[in-house]
Amino acid sequence: MLLGTLLTLLTAATAAQDCLFPVCPPYQGASCEDNSTVPYSSPDSFTIIGPPLQAVHQSVQPPTGLALDNAKNLYLTYPRNTGLTPSQVTIAKSFTDEEPWPNADIQNCTAGQDPSTCFINVQNVVLDSQNVMWAIDSGINYTNPNMAIPGGAKIMAFNLSTNASLIRTYTIPTALLANGTNANDVRINNTLGTGGFAFLTDESKGGGILACNLTDGTWTKRLYNTSVVMADPGYVGSYDGQPVYSWNGTTKSFINTGSDGIALQSGNVYWGVLASRRFYYVPQSVMADFSLSDQEVLNAVVFPGQLGSEQAGLTADDKGRLYITGSEQNAIYYVDTLQQYVNETVNGTPPGGSGLVEPDNYVVKTLVRSGLIQHADSAAILDGCLYFCTNQLEYSPSRQYNNTDKRKGPFGSYRLYIGAGPAV
């Protein structure tokens, strides 16, 4: 079907009185508009699965990060991976308008400024359980993409209860920046240990999972250069029916992005390897035990199986469900990790019960599939709804022959009803 037909169907589905899916309550954040006003590119023919999407914001530039606060304010990030962006972190003021957040001055490091005090290349923002917004900055300047600036790779904590004042900055030690460490995403557990832990993904070729003890600011990096955080050799994904390679002009190579999306669920750290169809988990307690050897940490990693798509973002709800953005399938997947929420027999295990789902019994399912989901990236959960941004990453110059930019804005952020809150 043509794009106009697809959007008409989506609009009709949203308005239908006999819709089979519960819908989100009226959005109280920046005003949203009808999907028919959002001219996103989409496949010519597409099978739609799941509930209708509601557009909550459209961006001129492609965002990679998304978060919401408890007042339903929407935050977006625009990293400087390949060049300058007007602002790296913004707060939406309307369906199309944004303002720099937390202020304009922090968006740009000036000559001679301490790189730990300003934004260099912010990838995502994440709200924790204590109303603190965390920004993760890779510290990699687009003019030198092979190495983070010492002091610039960091996570910054802003207290939303005190007008977004900066609480503390945790800089990644220079020793952990070797081999091109590229900090991409972060999740916070405020209850682990004395003062909580932060867990980060390194999406560089060698990959890795980082942990930061938020009490004393100590760090460790695990799993570097192991198969559980590295791309499939010669990986070729597919997007809107087209194989995707890495291009430098007319020279072809393969995408090698490692560990990327991350989420905390059921006591575990989950992550996906972007240039693959694999995801993994390891107990948070293992990642938080800095006394363990690298081999002991690796031995604790669990591989529950492939999931059928390249993925960029993960998030989790308070009912044991893990959500995975499946960019190859224009979809968002989910998997139940708590047995009590499983509603079917799998490998002889009846539905219901207690405890964690055995890894061999993980069944990845499709929550929603739509032509509007053009590379869903980061996601967040609030008031029973799942929010996510899209950025058409596979149409960006590095993934297109002769480095042609085939992305077509505006870039949509959406939400859909899931009937759950964020993971605690």
C-alpha positions in Angstrom: 0.0 0.0 0.0 1.1 3.6 -0.5 2.3 5.7 2.4 -0.9 7.8 2.3 -3.0 4.7 2.5 -1.0 3.3 5.4 -1.3 6.6 7.4 -5.0 6.7 6.7 -5.4 3.2 8.1 -3.4 4.1 11.2 -5.5 7.2 11.7 -8.7 5.2 11.3 -7.5 2.5 13.7 -6.7 5.2 16.3 -10.1 6.7 16.0 -12.1 3.4 15.9 -14.6 3.0 18.7 -14.4 -0.8 18.6 -10.6 -1.0 18.8 -9.4 -4.3 20.2 -6.5 -2.7 22.1 -6.7 -0.5 25.2 -5.4 3.0 24.3 -3.3 5.4 26.3 -5.1 8.1 28.4 -5.0 11.6 27.0 -1.4 12.8 26.6 -0.7 15.6 29.1 2.8 16.5 27.9 3.7 18.7 24.9 0.7 18.6 22.6 0.5 15.9 20.0 -1.1 15.8 16.6 -2.9 13.4 14.3 -0.6 10.8 12.7 -1.9 11.9 9.2 0.2 15.1 9.5 3.5 13.1 9.9 4.9 12.2 6.4 7.3 9.5 7.4 8.7 7.1 4.8 7.5 3.5 5.0 7.4 0.3 3.0 4.9 0.1 0.1 3.2 -2.9 1.5 3.1 -3.8 5.2 1.3 -6.0 7.7 0.5 -4.0 10.8 0.6 -5.9 14.1 -0.5 -4.7 17.5 -2.2 -1.6 18.8 -2.2 1.8 17.0 0.6 4.2 17.6 0.1 7.8 18.8 2.6 10.4 17.7 3.7 12.5 20.6 6.5 14.5 19.0 8.3 15.1 15.7 11.9 16.2 15.4 13.7 18.0 12.6 16.9 16.0 13.4 17.1 12.3 14.1 17.1 11.6 17.8 18.8 8.6 19.5 17.7 9.1 23.1 14.3 9.5 24.8 13.2 9.9 28.4 10.1 11.1 30.3 9.9 12.6 33.7 7.0 12.1 36.1 5.3 15.2 34.9 5.3 13.7 31.4 7.8 16.1 29.9 9.6 14.5 27.0 13.4 14.7 26.6 15.3 13.8 23.5 19.0 13.6 22.6 20.7 14.5 19.4 24.3 13.2 19.5 27.2 14.6 17.5 28.4 11.3 16.1 29.1 12.8 12.6 28.7 16.5 13.0 27.2 19.4 15.0 23.6 19.5 16.2 21.8 22.6 17.5 21.4 21.1 21.0 22.4 17.7 22.3 19.7 17.3 24.9 16.3 19.0 24.6 12.9 19.1 26.3 9.8 19.2 24.2 7.6 22.3 24.6 5.1 21.4 21.9 4.6 18.8 19.2 7.4 20.3 17.2 9.2 22.8 19.5 12.1 22.0 21.8 14.4 23.9 24.2 17.9 23.0 25.2 18.0 21.1 28.5 19.1 21.6 31.2 20.3 24.9 29.7 21.9 26.2 26.5 25.4 26.8 27.9 26.1 23.1 28.7 25.4 22.0 25.2 28.9 23.0 23.9 32.3 22.7 25.4 34.4 25.8 24.8 38.1 25.9 24.2 40.0 25.1 27.4 36.8 24.1 29.3 37.0 21.1 31.6 35.3 18.4 29.4 33.6 16.8 32.4 31.5 20.0 32.9 29.9 20.2 29.4 28.3 18.0 26.8 30.6 16.5 24.1 28.4 13.8 22.5 25.4 12.8 24.5 23.8 9.5 23.4 20.8 9.1 25.8 19.1 10.4 28.9 17.5 8.1 31.5 15.3 8.8 34.5 16.0 6.7 37.6 13.7 5.8 40.5 14.7 8.9 42.6 13.6 11.5 40.0 17.2 12.0 38.8 17.8 12.4 35.1 21.1 10.8 33.9 22.9 11.9 30.7 25.4 9.5 29.1 28.1 11.2 27.1 30.5 9.1 25.0 33.1 11.9 25.1 33.9 11.2 21.5 34.3 14.3 19.3 33.1 13.7 15.8 36.4 15.2 14.5 38.3 12.3 16.1 35.9 9.3 16.3 38.5 6.8 17.4 39.1 7.9 21.0 37.1 9.6 23.7 38.4 12.7 25.3 39.7 11.9 28.8 37.3 13.5 31.3 34.6 13.8 28.6 33.3 10.3 28.7 30.9 10.4 31.6 27.5 10.1 33.1 25.9 13.2 34.7 23.1 13.2 37.3 20.6 16.0 37.3 18.1 16.4 40.1 14.7 17.2 38.6 13.4 18.0 42.1 15.7 21.0 42.3 15.4 22.6 38.8 17.7 20.1 37.1 20.7 21.0 39.2 23.8 18.9 38.6 24.3 16.5 41.5 27.4 14.7 40.4 29.4 13.7 37.4 31.1 10.3 37.1 33.8 10.3 34.5 35.0 7.1 33.0 38.6 6.5 33.9 41.1 7.1 31.1 42.4 3.5 31.5 38.9 2.2 30.5 38.8 4.3 27.4 41.4 2.3 25.6 40.5 0.4 22.4 37.9 3.0 21.4 35.4 2.7 24.2 32.1 4.2 23.0 29.7 4.6 25.9 26.2 4.3 24.4 23.5 3.7 26.9 23.0 3.5 30.7 20.6 2.2 33.3 20.6 2.9 37.1 19.8 0.7 40.0 19.5 2.9 43.1 19.0 0.0 45.5 22.0 -2.1 44.7 24.9 -1.8 47.1 25.1 1.3 49.4 24.3 4.0 47.0 23.4 2.3 43.7 25.1 1.2 40.5 25.1 2.4 36.9 25.5 -0.1 34.1 26.6 1.1 30.6 27.1 -0.5 27.2 30.2 0.1 25.1 29.2 -0.1 21.4 32.7 -0.1 20.0 34.0 -3.0 17.9 35.3 -4.7 20.9 32.2 -4.0 23.0 31.9 -4.3 26.7 29.7 -3.7 29.8 30.7 -1.0 32.3 29.6 -0.7 35.9 30.0 2.3 38.2 29.6 2.2 41.9 27.7 5.4 42.6 28.8 5.5 46.2 32.5 5.9 45.6 32.7 6.5 41.8 34.8 3.4 41.0 34.4 1.7 37.7 35.0 -1.6 36.0 34.7 -2.7 32.4 33.8 -6.3 31.6 33.5 -8.7 28.7 35.6 -6.6 26.3 36.5 -8.4 23.1 34.3 -11.4 23.8 31.7 -12.8 21.5 28.8 -11.8 23.8 29.4 -8.1 23.2 30.8 -8.1 19.6 29.1 -8.0 16.2 28.6 -11.1 14.0 31.6 -11.3 11.6 30.5 -10.1 8.2 27.1 -9.1 9.6 24.5 -7.9 7.0 21.2 -6.7 8.3 18.1 -5.9 6.3 16.0 -2.7 6.5 12.7 -2.1 4.7 13.6 -5.1 2.6 17.1 -3.9 1.6 20.4 -5.5 2.8 22.5 -3.0 4.8 26.3 -2.6 4.6 28.8 -0.1 5.9 30.0 2.3 3.2 32.9 4.6 2.8 32.1 6.1 -0.5 32.0 3.1 -2.8 34.1 0.9 -0.5 31.9 -1.7 1.2 32.5 -3.2 4.6 30.4 -4.6 7.4 28.7 -3.0 10.3 30.6 -3.9 13.5 28.6 -2.1 16.3 28.8 -4.1 19.5 26.8 -4.0 22.7 24.3 -1.3 22.4 20.9 -1.3 24.1 20.6 -2.1 27.8 17.9 -2.7 30.4 17.6 -3.9 34.0 15.0 -6.6 34.7 14.5 -9.3 37.2 17.8 -8.8 38.9 19.8 -9.0 35.6 21.5 -6.7 33.2 20.3 -7.3 29.7 21.9 -6.0 26.5 21.7 -6.5 22.8 24.5 -6.6 20.3 23.4 -4.2 17.5 25.1 -5.8 14.5 23.6 -9.2 15.3 20.3 -10.8 16.3 21.6 -11.7 19.8 20.9 -10.6 23.3 22.3 -11.7 26.7 22.0 -11.2 30.4 24.1 -11.4 33.5 23.1 -11.0 37.2 23.5 -7.4 38.4 25.2 -8.8 41.5 27.9 -10.3 39.3 28.6 -7.0 37.4 28.6 -5.1 40.8 31.3 -7.5 42.3 34.5 -5.9 41.2 36.5 -8.7 42.9 35.5 -11.3 40.3 37.8 -12.1 37.5 36.8 -11.4 33.9 36.5 -15.1 33.3 34.1 -15.5 36.2 31.9 -12.7 34.8 31.9 -14.2 31.4 31.0 -17.6 32.8 27.9 -16.0 34.4 26.6 -14.6 31.1 23.4 -16.3 29.8 22.5 -16.5 26.1 18.7 -17.1 25.8 18.8 -17.3 22.0 18.5 -15.1 19.0 15.6 -12.8 18.6 15.0 -12.3 14.9 16.2 -8.8 14.4 19.0 -6.3 14.8 18.2 -4.2 17.8 19.2 -0.7 19.1 17.3 -0.2 22.4 16.0 -2.1 25.3 13.7 -1.1 28.2 11.8 -3.0 31.0 8.5 -2.7 32.9 7.4 -3.6 36.4 5.8 -6.9 35.4 9.0 -8.7 34.4 8.8 -7.9 30.7 11.8 -6.9 28.6 11.1 -4.8 25.4 13.5 -4.8 22.5 13.4 -2.5 19.5 13.6 -4.7 16.4 14.8 -2.4 13.7 15.0 -5.0 10.9 11.3 -5.8 11.4 10.0 -2.3 11.9 8.8 -3.7 15.2 9.1 -3.7 19.0 9.5 -7.1 20.6 9.0 -8.3 24.2 9.9 -11.3 26.3 8.6 -12.3 29.7 11.2 -13.0 32.3 8.9 -13.8 35.3 7.1 -17.1 35.1 4.0 -15.7 36.8 3.2 -13.7 33.7 3.8 -16.5 31.2 0.4 -17.5 29.7 1.3 -20.6 27.7 3.1 -23.9 28.1 6.6 -23.8 26.9 8.9 -26.9 26.8 6.6 -28.7 29.2 6.5 -25.8 31.7 2.9 -24.8 32.3 1.8 -21.1 32.4 2.0 -19.2 35.7 4.0 -20.3 38.7 6.8 -18.4 40.3 10.5 -17.5 39.9 12.4 -16.6 36.7 11.7 -18.0 33.3 14.3 -20.5 32.3 16.5 -19.2 29.5 15.6 -22.1 27.2 11.9 -21.1 27.7 12.3 -17.5 26.5 9.8 -16.8 23.7 10.3 -13.4 22.0 7.0 -12.0 20.7 6.0 -9.0 18.7 4.3 -6.2 20.6 3.8 -3.9 17.6 4.9 -3.7 14.0 4.3 -0.7 11.8 5.7 1.2 8.8 6.0 4.2 11.1 8.6 2.4 13.2 11.6 3.4 11.2 14.5 2.2 13.4 13.1 2.6 16.9 16.0 3.5 19.1 15.5 4.4 22.8 12.3 3.7 24.7 10.8 4.6 28.1 7.7 3.6 30.1 5.4 5.9 32.0 1.7 5.7 33.1 1.0 2.4 31.3 2.5 3.5 28.0 5.7 2.7 26.1 7.3 5.7 24.4 10.0 5.5 21.8 11.8 7.6 19.3 12.7 6.7 15.7 15.7 7.9 13.6 16.0 5.9 10.3 19.6 5.0 11.2 19.9 2.5 8.3 19.2 5.3 5.8 22.1 7.4 7.2 25.1 8.1 5.1 27.5 5.5 6.7 25.0 2.8 5.7 24.2 3.9 2.2 26.2 3.5 -1.0 28.4 6.6 -1.8 27.3 7.9 1.6 24.0 9.3 0.4 21.8 10.5 3.2 18.4 8.9 2.5 16.8 9.9 5.8 13.6 11.9 5.4 12.3 13.9 8.4 10.5 14.8 10.4 11.4 12.0 12.8 8.6 10.7 14.9 8.4 9.7 18.6 5.4 7.6 19.5 3.7 5.8 22.3 1.4 2.8 22.7 -0.5 1.3 25.6 1.1 -1.7 27.5 -0.6 -1.5 30.9 2.5 -1.5 33.0 4.9 1.0 34.7 8.7 1.3 34.5 10.9 -1.4 36.1 11.9 -0.4 39.6 
